[in-house]
Amino acid sequence: MNQSVYHIRLSDFELNAERLLDPALRTRAVAIISSHHPNGTIISLSDEAEQDGLYAGMKVSLARKMSHSALLLPYNNTLYSRMNTYIYKTVAKYSPIVEPTMFGQYFMDMTGMDLIYKNPVQAGVVIIDDLKTKIEMESYVGISQNKLVSQISTEVVPEKIHEVSYGEESKFLSPLNSQILPTAQESTVSKMIRFLWLGRVHQIREITHNARVGIEIFGKHNNQLNKEANGQDHSRVQPPIKRSCITEQKIMECDTNDVDILANVVRTLAEQVAFKCRKRRSIALKVKLEIHYTDGFKSSKTGRFSQNDDQSIIHECLNLFEKAHYRRNRLRSILIDATNFRQVSHQVELFEKTKYQNDRELNRAIDKIRKQYGFSLIRAASA
C-alpha cells in the first residue's frame, strides 16, 4: 500500500490570527514585526501593506518612513501558539498521526483512509471546509506519497488542493526552482548552484545522478540532493513528542552589545534554569546556550552541568556565553536549553561544612522564598 501524506498550510497564519482576534484589522494595512526596535524586521504583512510599498524582511525604521498608515504589530507568540494548538486539535480528528512543523503547517498520515473518504481530494475538501468554518482562514492541501513533495506542493501550487500521483514526483519537481529543495538551501550548496547556474531541479538531478561528478561538486550533500531532486523522502510523519527539557529565553527590549547587560541576562536565565533543575532534583548532562544577533546570525555552544546550585550553573553558562559571543554585533536574544537529565544526590558532610554545602543551603532557602512569593522577588547580587 502506497503512503498518503497530506501537508496543510494556512496562508498568512500570523496576520490572520491577529485579524481573527480583532476584525477591525481586516481592511487595514497591517504588518507583523519582530520588534519595535528600528532594526526589527517585517515577518508577515497584508495586501494593503504591500500596496504601500512594504515587504517581508524590511527594516522597521524603513517601514515607518514608507508608510504612515500601516499598523505595525509586534510578534504575539502566545496568541499564535494557542491558535496553532487549536488547529492541531481540529486536524487531528481526521488522522491519528499529525505532525505540526511550524505555526500554521501540519503533516498528516492519511494512509488507509480510502474506506472513509471516496478519494484523497475529497478528504482534503472536507478538511479545508472544516478549517474555513472554524477559523475563517484560507488553507492549502498538498497530497503525495511523502512529506517532501506534499510540502513543496502547498508552497508552489496556487490551487487549494493538489495531488501528485505515485511515480509523478520527479516530473512534478523538474521545472521548479532549484532553491525549493531543502538541501539546496545549505550555504555551500546554494553558492555552488548559483555559480553553475543550476536554476531548475531537473538540472540538479542530471548532475547528481552521476555520483562521481556530483560528489566533486556537492561533496557530502550529493546523495541527499539527488534523492530530493527525484522526489524521494522516506521520513515518517511523527506526532509531537514531549521532550524533557528546560528552556529559558530572553528577547532584548533593545538590541545591545553591552557586555555587562548581556552578562546579567545570562545570570538571570542561568538562575531560572538552576531553580528548575533543583525542583527536578536533577542535573543536565547537556546544556546549549544560543545567541541571536540582529542581522539574523546565530551562534551556540554546548556544555554540561556537574551540579545544580546557582553558582555552578551561572559559572558554566557565562563560560558558554563567552565562547559563543565572538562578534561585535548587537544581540537580539539569548536562549539556554538544558536536556538529558540525571537524578543527583548529595553527600552530607558530618564534621565540617564545605563551601559547596553552604551554597546548597543558601539555594535551598532562596528556593523556599521563590516557591512562595515568585521567582523575581529575590535575586542574587552581582559584583
N, C-alpha and C positions, 0 to 999 in steps of 0.2 A: 504493500500500500504506500503510495506517494504521500509525503508530508503536505500539509496545507497550513501555511503560515501567513497570518494577516499582520500588516503593520497599520496602525491607526495614528494619524497625525491631525491634530487640531490646529487650524490656521490661527496665527497671531494669538497664541494662548494667553500671554500676559496682558495684552491690550484688551482682549475680550473679557478676561476675568475682572478687570477694572470697570469695564462698561456694564458688566452684569451687576456689579456692586452699586454703581451709580449710572442709571440710564441716561442722565443728562449729558454724559460724555459721548453718546452715540453719534452725534453730529458735529462734535468739536474736533479740532486738530489736537491730537494727544501724542505724546512721546514718553515712553518708559525709559528712564535713565538710571545708570549705575549709582550715581550720587549727585548731589547739587554742587559739588566742587567743580570749578572751571575745567579741570582735567577729566571729569566724568564723561562717559560716552552714552550715546543713544543705543538702547538694546532692541526696542521694538517701537513701531510708530504706525499711526493711522494713515489712510489715504489722503485725508485732509492735510496732515502734517507734511506728507510727501509733496503735495501741491505747493506748499510754502517753501519748498527747496530743501527740506531736511532729509536725512538719510541715516540708515543704521550705521553706527560706528562714528558718527560725527561728534566732535567735542561739544560739551555743554556750553562752553563760552561762545563758540561759533553759532550754536543753535539759537542762543538768546539774541544774537545780533541779526541772524537771518529772519527770525520770526518772532514778533512780539505777541501774536495771538495764540501760539501753540502752548498748551498746558504741559509742563514737564513734571511727570510723576516719578518719585523715587521707587526703586525696585522693592516690591512688597512681598518678601519671601514667605511670610506667614500666610497671606491670602492665597498665594499660588500653591503652597503645599496643601492647604485644606481643599482647594478646588481639585488638585491633582489626585488626592486620596478619594474624593467623592467620585471622580470619573473612573478611577481604577475599580472601585466597587461596582460601578454601573456596568463596565465592560466585562467584569469577572463573572457576571451572570450567564454569559454566553460561552465561556470556556473555563475549565478548571485550571488551565495553565496560562497565566497572563504575566508578562514581564514589562514593568514600566522602565523606560530608559531615561527619559528626561521629562520635564514638565510638558504635558500635552502630547506625549508619544508613548505608544504601547505596542508590544508584540503579543499575538495570541496564537496558540497552537490549536487549530480547528480540525486537526486530523481525525477522521472517523465520524464527522458530523453530517455525513451525507444522508443519513436516515432521518435527521431532524429537519434539515433545510434542503430544499429542492436542488440548489446548486450553490457554489461559493458566492456568486454575485448576489443572489437573493439574501444570503446570510449577511453580507456586507450592507445591503439596503436596510435591513432590519436594525442593525447596529447604528448606522448613520441616523436613521429616523428617531431612534430612542435618544441619542445624544442631542439631536436638534430639539426634541421636545423638552428635555430636562434642563439643558444648559444654554440653549439658543446659540450654539457655536457651530460653525461650518467645520466638517471633518472630512478626511480623505482616507480611503482604504486601499492598500496595495496587497495583492494576493499572489503568492507564488509558492514554490516548494521550500524556500529557505529565507532566512532573515535578511540577508544582504539585498537580494533582488526586490523583496517586498518593500524595504525601506527606501531604496532608490526610486521605486515606482511612485511612492507618495511625494517624493521630492521633485520629480521632473514631469510627471504626467498631470495635466490640469483637470482631468476627469475625476469625478467624485470616487469612482470605483474602477480599478484597473487590475485585470488578472493577466499574469504571464504564465502561459501554459507550460507544462513539463516538457523540457527539451528546447524551449524557445528562449531560455535565459541569455545565451550568448548572442543571439540575433537581436534581442531587446537592448542589450548593453552596447553593441557595436558602434552606433552613431553618436553615443553620448560623449560629453566632455570627459577627458581622462581624469580630471580632478574629482569626479564623482566617486571614484574608488577610495576607500578608507586609507589603504597603504600609499596611494599616490599623494596623500596629503602630508606624509612624513617629509620633514625638511629636506633631507638629502635626496630622496626620490623625486620630490617636487622640482628641485633645482635641475636634476638630470632630465626630467620630462620637458621642462621649458627649454633647456639647452638644445635638445634634439628635436624640438617642435613636434612632440607626440601629442597632438591635440585631441585625438579620439581614442576610445577604448580599443577599437579593433587594431590600431597601430601598436598599442602596448601588447596586445595578445600575440601579434606576429613576432615581436622581438622576444618576449618571454617564453614563447613556445620552444625556441632553441635555447636549451639550458646553458650551454657554454657561453653564448653571446649574452644572454640575459644576466648571468652571474657577473660577467665582466662589467656590465653597465650598472646593474642594480644591487649587486652583492647579495647579502643575506635576504633581501626583500624580494628577490626574483620569484621564488616559489609561491609565496603568498600573493604576489601581484598577478601571477599567471592564473591562480585559482579565482581571484576576484574578477579578472577580465573575462573569464569563462562562465561567470555567474555561479561559482561553486562556493558553498558555505555550509559546513557540517555542524556548526554550533547549534545547540538546542535552545528552545525558549525556556528560560529559567524563571520561576516565580521568585519574588523578592525574598532574600534570606536575611534574617536578623543577625547582623554581625555584632559580636560582643566587642564594643569599643567605647572609649571615652574621647569625645571630640569637643574642643573649645576653640572658638574663633573670635577675633576682634577685627571689625572693619573700622578703619580710622574715620573719625568725623572730618578730619582734614588731612590730606596726604602729607606725609612728613618723612624726612630722613634724619631727624634729630635723634642721636644715639641714646640720650638719656630717656626721652619719651618712649622710644621703642623698647628699651630695656625694662622700663616699668610695666609696659604692656605684657611683655614676656613673663615677668614675675607674677603678674596678676593671673594670667592664663595658667601658669605652672601651679600656682596655689589652688586654683579651681580643680585642676587635674589631680593634684595630690589629695585634696579633700575627698574626691570621688573614689580614688584608689583606696583610701583608708576605710571608706564606707563598705567597700567590697572585701576588705581585709586582703588585698592583693597587691602585687607589683606587676608592672607592664614589661614584658620582655622585648617589646618593640614600641618605639615612640618615634613619630615623624613630625618634624617641625617644618612647616611650609610657609613661605612668604610670597606675596603677590605684589609686584611693582605696578606703578601707574601706567607703564607702557605695555602692560599685558604679559611681561616676562615673569616667570615664577621659578623659584629655587627651593630646594628642600634638602634636608639632611636627616639621617636616621640614627637612632641610638637605642639605649635601653635604660630602665630604672633598676638600680640594685636595692633601693629602699623606697619606702613610701612616705617619708617625712618631708615637710616643706623644703627644708634646707637642701636636701639631696636632689630633689626633683627640680627645684629652681636652678641649682648649680648645673645640672645636666642640660636643662632647656636653654640656659644662657650660653653654654658651650656650643650647642647645636645652632643657636641663632648667629653666633659669631662666625661659624663656618659657612652658614647658608647666605649670610648678608655680606656679599663682597662687591656690590655695585654701589655707586653714589646716587642712584636714582631714588626718588621718594617711594615710600611703601604705601599700599592701599589696605592690605590686610595681613594678619598673621594667624596661622592655624596650628594647633597641636593635636595630634591624633595618636592615642595610646591603644595598643591592641596586644593580643597574646598574653592574657593574664595568668598569673600563677599565685596560688594561695601562699601567704607568708605568715610565719610565726616568729615571735621574738623571745630570746633567752633573757630571763630576768637575772640581773646581777645581784647577788646576795650580800656582798660585803662592801662594794664601792661602786657608786654610780658613775657611769661614763657620760661623756658629753652627748653621745647619741641617745642614751636613755633619758637624759634631761630634755633633749629636743622632742622625744616621743611624748613625754608627759606634758610638755608645753602644747604640742599639737593636739593632744587629747583634750586639754582644757579649752583650747580655741574652737575645736570641732563641736564641743558641747554647746558653746555660746552660739555658734553659727547655725546649728540644727534648730535651736530655739528661736533665734531672732533674725536669721538670714545671713547669707554669706558675706554680704558687703558691709555688715555692721562693724566688723573688726578686720583690720589689715595689718600686715607686717610692715614695719618701717624699713626704709632703705637708706643706706648712708649716701 
